[in-house]
Amino acid sequence: PPFAPKVQSARTAPEVLTNPVFCTSSEMGRFPLRGSRSSRSSAGDGDSARSASESPAAAPAAAARDLGEASNAAAGEISGADSERSTKRGGVIGAVRNVGSAVYKAPSSITNAKSRALAKVDQKHDEILEAQLTKIINKAGGIAKESAKAPYMPRRVAGIVDDIMSKIWDEVGMDLKTGIMASYGRANKAHRELRLKQWAKAPPFRRDNIYAWLRAKVLYATQPADATIWKVTQDPVNASILAIKLIPFGGVNVLIFALIFLFIDRKDEFQLVRFILSFKGFQFISAIVAAVKVAVKMWGCLEGAGLAQMENQEVHIGKCAPAHPGFHAAWIYALEMLRCCLLYRAAYLLETKQAFGGEKEILALEDVRLDIADGSLDGVADRKQVKKVVKSKASGKTKFDDAEAKVAQELIDDDDIAAATAAARKKFDVERRKGGYMPRFMRYDRCVVATIVILGFGKMAYEGFLTPAHWMFWTTLFYMKMVYGLLSFPFLVFSVPLVGKGMHHAHATAYDQSGTLVPKLSSSLMKKKKAIDDRERARAKERKIRKKQLARQKARNAKIGAARREERLSRRASAAAATVKERSLALGAQARGYLPLKEERDTVGGADAAVGDNQ
């Protein structure tokens, strides 16, 4: 090569010639490589040692092989070192990356671990609470069963009573335990707190929204989900609706019952059960009032006859005929037939299992309520969005009231809510139920109606006054209606706390201010919601006061700024007027020749002359 002489000059001949980089093939034949196969074989063979110069033909091939082996060995060592360095570098980088990801995920991991630990603690707490409640309820059930059986009661009757009490107490205990767990359990604490917030507002009263407004007002006045009658009566419209419902004269309450049956959700078990019970309860009270009224009226008529007899006057009992009850009240009995038709329609829906109920019904209705609360009725209850809306409303930083009013007024329609409720029931696979023992009581009611009709009309036909022209016809109808109402007393057992709920098995539902069917809050949850509403009302009042203060401060600052600007402008105007006046006087004097120009005065008299002239 061209650089060989320079390199050879710097090295000794044997070193250069024995280095394969600086040797030609002939030179390599004369000077074999150190450590080559030929030199090692000659060194190891004691009796036939030969030098590399004795075999010049085989030297290049051996040198090439040695060079290839050395190159492969060096490449292997280099690749091994590189792979070892890359492995170490990859391990270090991976370790650093793992440490970084661990540091990045540490807060979320800690939060998740804390949440899991708290969830386990809450679950254990609920298990212990449920076990203790089960023991207490079982003991109370045993005491109730024993107290229901009187001494010396026949064995068969005692067995019937024990069987009835066992069935009733099982339902009562289950409902009692469910209510306590829903109120004091920790596992569903977040869901329970979310139930207390973000309730819909009443729809506005508009010309194109009269039906929705009236429906919401009537349903919330009669069945509020988040309040009691004490809150409902604070609204004049709701108080008026309740007052009209309680009117027992003229058949007005029948029209209110018909309107309520038209408005309620007739696919909900509790709504149908409550309609039947409210009808029977009001019928029983009306019968008592009618009986007392008739008794007082007849007593007054007979009192006059008794006084006349005491005075030896002629007594005519027939004078009491004009005071008979039910005189010319045909339309009232027609309305009574309408009310009975509504009653048996509700009973038919229950008996044929066309109503939904149970715990899954509560979950479906709550899902619909949260779906409305998140701002869009799209079939998905976004609980995170509901929480954000609640926080925004509580902070007062966003105009949530306008958005809420928009949702309540424009976006939500009764048909859309009904469709969303049907979809939620299908989603949660809500079961169809018939109201527990209610169908049996309705069979008893039908037997009572049939018996009264047969006996009443049979008596009128037998006596010969089965004609509307006879006054006994209307009096008999009145007494038939009164007896039917008095025989409704067995339905009062459903009004007994705990026992009634254990007999109809329906979970309480009611309506919010927008007229949407939602789960009814318990008394404890109502108190908590009232406290939350009071805090939000106080915060809203505080924000309003602060807003007014800021507006006043802003107006005050604007007024002060305007006064300052006006003062500055007046100063500038005064200065400008003085300047104009001075200039005008100077120009007038100059025109008359009294004063020279300023330049002339400066040249003639200087500053003293100018001062004297100014004076």
C-alpha positions in Angstrom: 0.0 0.0 0.0 1.1 3.6 -0.4 1.6 4.2 3.3 3.6 1.0 3.9 7.1 2.6 3.6 6.2 5.3 6.1 4.9 2.8 8.6 7.8 0.4 8.0 10.2 3.2 8.7 8.8 3.7 12.1 8.8 0.0 13.0 11.4 -2.7 13.1 11.5 -5.2 10.3 10.4 -8.3 12.2 7.4 -6.5 13.8 6.3 -5.1 10.5 6.7 -8.3 8.7 4.9 -10.3 11.3 1.9 -7.9 11.4 -0.7 -9.1 8.9 -1.8 -5.5 8.2 1.6 -4.4 6.9 2.7 -7.6 5.1 2.3 -8.9 1.6 1.6 -12.6 0.9 5.2 -13.4 0.1 6.4 -11.7 3.3 3.8 -13.5 5.3 5.2 -16.8 3.9 8.6 -16.0 5.2 7.5 -14.7 8.5 4.6 -16.7 9.9 2.1 -15.1 12.4 2.8 -15.3 16.0 0.3 -17.7 17.6 -0.7 -19.1 14.2 -1.7 -22.7 13.7 1.6 -23.6 11.9 3.8 -22.0 14.6 1.7 -23.7 17.4 2.0 -27.1 15.6 5.7 -26.7 15.1 6.1 -25.7 18.7 4.2 -28.6 19.9 5.9 -31.2 17.7 9.3 -32.0 19.4 11.0 -34.4 16.9 9.9 -32.9 13.6 9.9 -29.1 14.0 9.7 -27.2 10.8 9.9 -23.5 10.1 7.5 -21.5 7.9 10.2 -21.0 5.3 10.3 -24.7 4.5 6.6 -24.7 3.3 6.1 -21.5 1.4 3.0 -22.7 -0.4 0.9 -23.4 2.7 1.7 -20.2 4.5 -0.7 -17.8 2.8 -3.7 -20.1 3.3 -2.9 -20.6 7.0 -2.4 -16.9 7.5 -5.8 -16.2 5.9 -7.5 -18.8 8.1 -5.9 -17.4 11.2 -6.9 -13.9 10.2 -10.5 -14.9 9.6 -10.7 -16.7 13.0 -9.2 -13.7 14.7 -11.6 -11.4 13.0 -14.6 -13.5 13.9 -13.4 -13.8 17.5 -12.9 -10.0 17.7 -16.3 -9.4 16.1 -17.9 -11.8 18.5 -16.3 -10.1 21.5 -17.3 -6.7 20.2 -20.9 -7.8 19.5 -21.1 -9.4 22.9 -19.8 -6.2 24.5 -22.3 -4.1 22.5 -25.1 -6.4 23.4 -24.1 -6.3 27.0 -23.9 -2.5 27.0 -27.3 -2.3 25.2 -28.8 -4.7 27.6 -27.5 -2.6 30.5 -28.7 0.6 28.9 -32.1 -0.9 28.1 -32.4 -2.1 31.7 -31.5 1.3 33.1 -33.9 3.0 30.7 -36.7 0.6 31.5 -36.1 1.0 35.2 -36.2 4.7 34.9 -39.3 4.5 32.9 -41.0 2.2 35.4 -40.0 4.5 38.2 -41.4 7.5 36.3 -44.7 5.7 35.6 -44.9 4.5 39.2 -44.3 8.1 40.4 -46.9 9.4 37.9 -49.5 6.8 38.9 -48.8 6.9 42.6 -51.5 9.4 43.5 -54.2 7.6 41.5 -53.0 4.2 42.9 -53.1 5.6 46.4 -56.6 7.0 45.7 -57.8 3.7 44.3 -56.3 1.7 47.1 -58.0 4.1 49.6 -61.3 3.7 47.8 -61.1 0.0 47.8 -60.2 -0.1 51.5 -63.1 2.2 52.3 -65.4 0.1 50.1 -64.4 -3.0 52.1 -65.0 -1.2 55.4 -68.4 0.1 54.3 -69.3 -3.4 53.0 -68.3 -4.9 56.4 -70.2 -2.2 58.2 -73.4 -3.0 56.2 -73.0 -6.7 56.7 -72.8 -6.2 60.5 -75.7 -3.8 60.5 -77.8 -6.2 58.4 -77.0 -9.1 60.7 -78.0 -7.1 63.8 -81.2 -5.9 62.1 -82.1 -9.4 61.1 -81.8 -10.6 64.7 -83.8 -7.7 66.1 -86.6 -8.1 63.5 -86.9 -11.8 64.0 -87.2 -11.3 67.8 -89.8 -8.6 67.3 -91.7 -10.8 64.8 -91.8 -13.7 67.4 -93.2 -11.3 70.0 -95.8 -10.0 67.6 -97.0 -13.5 66.6 -97.3 -14.5 70.3 -99.2 -11.3 71.2 -101.6 -11.8 68.3 -102.8 -15.1 69.7 -105.3 -14.6 72.6 -105.5 -17.0 75.6 -107.8 -20.0 75.2 -108.0 -19.5 71.4 -108.9 -22.6 69.5 -106.0 -24.4 67.9 -107.3 -24.1 64.4 -107.9 -20.3 64.8 -104.5 -19.9 66.4 -102.9 -21.7 63.4 -104.7 -19.4 61.0 -103.6 -16.3 62.9 -100.1 -17.5 63.2 -100.0 -18.2 59.4 -101.3 -14.7 58.6 -98.9 -13.0 61.0 -96.0 -15.0 59.6 -96.7 -13.9 56.0 -97.3 -10.3 57.0 -94.3 -10.0 59.3 -92.0 -11.5 56.7 -92.9 -8.6 54.3 -92.9 -6.1 57.2 -89.5 -7.1 58.4 -88.0 -7.1 54.9 -89.4 -3.6 54.1 -88.2 -2.4 57.5 -84.7 -3.7 57.0 -84.6 -2.4 53.4 -85.7 1.1 54.6 -83.1 1.2 57.5 -80.3 0.0 55.2 -81.2 2.6 52.6 -81.1 5.3 55.2 -78.1 4.3 57.3 -76.1 1.9 55.1 -72.7 3.1 53.9 -72.4 1.1 50.7 -75.0 3.3 48.9 -74.1 6.5 50.6 -73.0 8.3 47.4 -76.2 7.3 45.7 -78.3 8.4 48.7 -76.6 11.8 48.7 -77.2 12.1 45.0 -80.9 11.5 45.5 -81.1 14.6 47.6 -79.9 17.0 45.0 -80.8 18.3 41.5 -84.6 17.9 41.6 -86.6 19.3 38.7 -88.5 22.5 38.9 -92.2 23.2 38.0 -93.0 23.9 34.4 -93.9 27.5 33.5 -97.5 28.6 33.0 -97.8 29.3 29.3 -100.6 29.2 26.8 -99.1 26.2 25.0 -98.2 24.4 28.2 -101.4 24.5 30.3 -101.9 20.8 30.4 -98.3 20.1 31.6 -98.6 22.9 34.2 -101.9 21.6 35.5 -100.8 18.0 35.6 -97.6 18.9 37.5 -99.5 21.1 40.0 -102.2 18.5 40.7 -99.8 15.6 41.1 -97.3 17.4 43.3 -100.1 18.8 45.5 -101.6 15.4 46.1 -98.4 13.2 46.0 -95.2 15.2 46.7 -92.1 13.0 46.5 -89.7 15.3 48.4 -91.9 17.1 50.9 -94.9 16.8 53.2 -98.3 18.5 53.2 -96.8 21.3 55.3 -94.6 22.4 52.4 -97.3 21.8 49.7 -99.8 24.1 51.4 -97.3 27.0 51.3 -98.1 27.3 47.6 -101.5 28.9 47.0 -102.3 26.8 43.9 -101.5 23.5 45.7 -103.4 24.5 48.8 -106.5 25.3 46.5 -106.2 21.9 44.9 -106.2 20.1 48.2 -109.1 22.2 49.5 -111.2 21.3 46.4 -110.3 17.6 46.8 -111.7 17.6 50.4 -115.1 19.1 49.4 -117.6 16.2 50.2 -120.6 17.9 48.5 -121.9 18.1 45.0 -119.6 15.3 43.7 -116.7 17.7 43.3 -114.3 15.2 44.9 -115.3 12.6 42.3 -114.2 14.9 39.5 -110.9 15.4 41.3 -110.4 11.6 41.6 -111.1 11.2 37.9 -108.6 13.9 37.1 -106.0 12.3 39.3 -106.6 8.9 37.6 -106.1 10.5 34.3 -102.8 12.2 35.3 -101.1 9.4 37.3 -98.7 6.7 35.8 -101.1 3.7 35.6 -98.2 1.4 35.0 -96.8 1.8 38.5 -97.9 -0.6 41.2 -97.8 1.9 44.1 -99.8 4.5 42.1 -102.7 2.1 41.5 -102.6 0.8 45.1 -102.6 4.3 46.4 -105.5 5.4 44.2 -107.6 2.5 45.4 -106.8 3.1 49.0 -107.4 6.9 48.8 -110.7 6.2 47.1 -111.8 3.7 49.7 -110.6 5.8 52.6 -112.5 8.9 51.3 -115.5 6.8 50.7 -115.5 5.5 54.3 -115.2 9.1 55.7 -117.9 10.3 53.4 -120.2 7.6 54.6 -119.7 8.5 58.2 -120.3 12.1 57.4 -123.5 11.2 55.5 -124.8 9.0 58.3 -124.2 11.8 60.9 -125.9 14.3 58.7 -129.0 12.1 58.2 -129.2 11.3 61.8 -129.1 15.0 62.8 -131.7 15.9 60.2 -134.1 13.1 61.1 -133.6 13.9 64.8 -134.7 17.5 64.2 -137.8 16.3 62.3 -138.8 13.8 64.9 -138.1 16.4 67.7 -140.8 18.6 66.3 -143.2 15.6 66.1 -142.4 14.7 69.7 -143.1 18.3 70.9 -146.4 18.3 69.1 -147.4 15.0 70.7 -146.6 16.4 74.2 -148.9 19.3 73.5 -151.7 16.9 72.5 -151.5 18.0 68.9 -151.9 15.8 65.9 -148.6 14.2 64.8 -147.9 13.6 61.1 -144.7 11.6 60.5 -145.2 12.2 56.8 -144.0 15.8 57.4 -140.5 14.3 57.6 -140.8 13.0 54.0 -139.6 16.3 52.4 -136.5 16.1 54.6 -135.5 12.6 53.3 -131.9 12.2 52.1 -131.0 11.9 48.5 -133.8 14.1 47.2 -133.3 14.9 43.5 -129.6 14.0 43.4 -129.5 11.9 40.2 -126.3 13.4 38.9 -124.4 12.7 42.1 -125.2 8.9 41.8 -124.1 9.1 38.2 -120.8 10.4 39.4 -120.6 7.7 42.0 -120.9 5.1 39.2 -118.0 6.9 37.4 -115.9 6.6 40.5 -116.7 2.9 40.8 -115.7 2.4 37.2 -112.3 4.1 37.8 -111.8 2.0 41.0 -112.4 -1.3 39.2 -110.3 -0.2 36.3 -107.3 0.3 38.6 -108.1 -3.1 40.3 -108.2 -4.7 36.8 -104.7 -3.3 36.0 -103.4 -4.8 39.2 -105.0 -8.2 38.9 -103.8 -8.7 35.3 -100.2 -7.7 36.3 -100.0 -4.7 34.0 -98.2 -2.7 36.6 -94.5 -2.6 37.4 -93.1 -2.6 40.9 -90.4 -3.8 43.3 -86.9 -2.5 44.0 -86.0 -2.5 40.3 -88.8 -0.1 39.6 -87.2 2.3 42.1 -83.9 1.9 40.4 -85.5 2.5 37.0 -87.3 5.7 38.1 -84.2 7.0 39.8 -82.2 6.4 36.6 -84.8 8.5 34.7 -84.6 11.3 37.2 -80.8 11.4 37.0 -81.0 11.3 33.2 -83.2 14.4 33.3 -80.9 16.0 35.9 -77.7 15.7 33.8 -79.2 18.1 31.3 -80.3 15.8 28.4 -82.9 13.0 28.3 -80.8 10.6 26.2 -81.3 7.4 28.1 -78.0 7.6 29.9 -77.8 8.8 33.5 -74.4 10.5 33.6 -73.8 10.7 37.4 -70.5 12.6 37.0 -72.3 15.3 34.9 -75.0 15.5 37.6 -72.3 16.1 40.2 -70.7 18.8 38.1 -74.0 20.5 37.6 -74.7 20.3 41.4 -71.2 21.8 42.1 -71.7 24.5 39.5 -75.1 25.4 41.0 -73.7 25.4 44.5 -70.8 27.6 43.6 -72.9 30.1 41.7 -70.1 30.6 39.1 -72.2 29.4 36.2 -75.6 30.4 35.0 -77.1 27.1 35.9 -80.5 28.4 36.8 -81.1 29.5 33.2 -80.0 26.0 31.9 -82.2 24.3 34.5 -85.2 26.4 33.6 -84.5 25.6 29.9 -84.4 21.9 30.6 -87.6 22.1 32.7 -89.5 24.3 30.3 -88.5 23.2 26.8 -86.4 20.0 26.6 -88.6 17.7 28.7 -91.9 16.6 27.4 -94.4 14.2 29.1 -94.2 11.8 26.1 -90.4 11.8 26.2 -90.5 11.1 29.9 -93.0 8.2 29.4 -90.8 6.8 26.7 -87.6 7.1 28.9 -89.4 5.4 31.8 -90.5 2.5 29.6 -86.9 2.1 28.3 -85.5 2.2 31.9 -88.0 -0.5 33.0 -86.9 -2.7 30.1 -83.3 -1.9 30.9 -83.5 -3.0 34.6 -85.9 -5.9 33.8 -88.6 -4.6 36.2 -91.1 -7.3 37.2 -94.8 -7.0 36.9 -96.7 -7.2 40.2 -100.3 -7.2 41.4 -100.2 -5.3 44.7 -99.9 -8.1 47.3 -103.2 -8.8 49.0 -105.0 -6.0 47.2 -106.8 -8.2 44.7 -108.3 -10.3 47.5 -109.7 -7.1 49.1 -111.1 -6.1 45.8 -112.9 -9.4 45.4 -114.5 -8.7 48.8 -115.5 -5.3 47.5 -117.2 -6.8 44.5 -119.1 -9.1 46.7 -120.3 -6.2 48.8 -121.4 -4.2 45.8 -123.3 -7.2 44.4 -125.0 -7.9 47.7 -126.1 -4.2 48.2 -127.4 -3.9 44.6 -129.4 -7.1 44.8 -130.9 -6.4 48.2 -131.6 -2.7 47.5 -133.2 -3.0 44.1 -135.0 -6.2 45.2 -136.5 -4.4 48.1 -137.6 -1.5 46.0 -139.1 -3.9 43.4 -140.9 -5.9 46.1 -142.3 -2.7 47.8 -143.4 -1.2 44.5 -141.4 2.1 44.5 -138.8 1.1 41.9 -139.4 4.4 40.1 -137.5 7.7 40.1 -140.8 9.5 40.8 -141.1 8.0 44.3 -139.1 9.7 47.1 -138.2 6.3 48.6 -136.3 5.4 45.4 -133.8 8.2 46.1 -133.7 7.5 49.8 -132.9 3.8 49.2 -130.1 4.8 46.8 -128.7 7.1 49.4 -128.7 4.4 52.1 -127.1 1.9 49.6 -124.3 4.3 49.0 -123.8 5.0 52.7 -123.7 1.3 53.6 -121.2 0.6 50.7 -119.0 3.3 52.2 -119.2 2.0 55.7 -118.3 -1.5 54.5 -115.1 -0.2 53.2 -113.5 -0.2 56.7 -111.4 -3.4 56.0 -109.3 -1.3 53.6 -108.2 0.8 56.6 -105.8 -2.0 57.6 -103.5 -0.8 54.7 -103.2 2.5 56.5 -101.6 0.9 59.6 -97.8 1.7 59.6 -95.6 -1.2 58.5 -98.5 -3.6 58.3 -100.1 -1.9 55.2 -96.8 -1.9 53.4 -96.2 -5.5 54.2 -99.6 -6.4 52.7 -99.5 -4.5 49.4 -95.7 -5.0 48.9 -95.4 -1.8 46.8 -92.5 0.6 47.1 -93.5 4.2 47.6 -93.4 6.5 44.5 -94.6 10.0 44.0 -94.0 13.0 41.8 -91.6 15.9 41.7 -92.6 19.5 40.9 -92.3 18.8 37.1 -94.8 15.9 37.4 -92.3 13.2 36.8 -92.8 9.9 38.7 -89.8 9.4 41.0 -89.0 7.3 44.2 -90.5 8.9 47.3 -88.0 10.0 49.9 -88.3 8.7 53.5 -88.8 11.1 56.4 -85.1 11.1 57.3 -84.1 11.8 53.7 -86.7 14.6 53.5 -85.1 16.2 56.6 -81.7 16.0 55.0 -83.0 17.5 51.7 -84.7 20.3 53.6 -81.3 21.1 55.3 -79.6 21.1 51.9 -82.3 23.3 50.4 -82.0 25.7 53.3 -78.2 26.0 52.8 -78.6 26.5 49.1 -81.3 29.1 49.7 -79.0 30.9 52.2 -76.1 30.8 49.7 -78.4 32.1 46.9 -79.5 34.9 49.1 -75.9 35.7 50.1 -74.9 35.7 46.4 -77.8 38.0 45.6 -76.9 40.4 48.4 -73.2 40.4 47.3 -74.3 41.0 43.7 -76.4 44.0 44.8 -73.4 45.3 46.8 -71.1 45.0 43.8 -73.7 46.7 41.6 -74.0 49.5 44.1 -70.2 49.8 44.4 -69.9 49.9 40.7 -72.5 52.6 40.4 -70.8 54.6 43.1 -67.5 54.3 41.4 -69.0 55.3 38.1 -70.6 58.3 39.7 -67.3 59.3 41.3 -65.5 58.8 38.0 -68.1 60.9 36.2 -67.8 63.7 38.8 -64.0 63.7 38.4 -64.3 63.7 34.6 -66.7 66.6 34.8 -64.4 68.5 37.2 -61.4 68.0 34.8 -63.5 69.1 31.9 -64.7 72.2 33.8 -61.1 73.0 34.7 -60.0 72.7 31.1 -62.9 74.8 30.0 -62.1 77.5 32.5 -58.4 77.5 31.5 -59.4 77.6 27.8 -61.8 80.5 28.4 -59.2 82.4 30.4 -56.7 81.9 27.6 -59.1 83.0 24.9 -60.1 86.1 27.0 -56.4 87.0 27.5 -55.7 86.6 23.8 -58.7 88.6 22.8 -57.8 91.5 25.1 -54.2 91.5 23.8 -55.3 91.5 20.2 -57.8 94.4 20.9 -55.2 96.5 22.7 -52.7 95.9 19.9 -55.3 96.9 17.3 -55.8 100.2 19.1 -52.1 100.8 19.5 -51.8 100.7 23.2 -49.4 97.8 23.4 -46.6 96.8 21.1 -46.0 93.3 20.0 -44.2 91.0 22.4 -41.2 90.9 20.2 -41.0 94.7 20.2 -41.3 95.0 23.9 -38.6 92.5 24.5 -36.3 94.4 22.2 -37.2 97.9 23.6 -37.8 97.6 27.3 -37.0 94.1 28.1 -38.7 92.2 30.8 -39.3 95.3 33.0 -41.2 97.0 30.3 -43.3 93.9 29.7 -44.1 93.7 33.4 -45.0 97.4 33.5 -47.1 97.1 30.5 -48.9 94.1 32.0 -49.5 96.0 35.2 
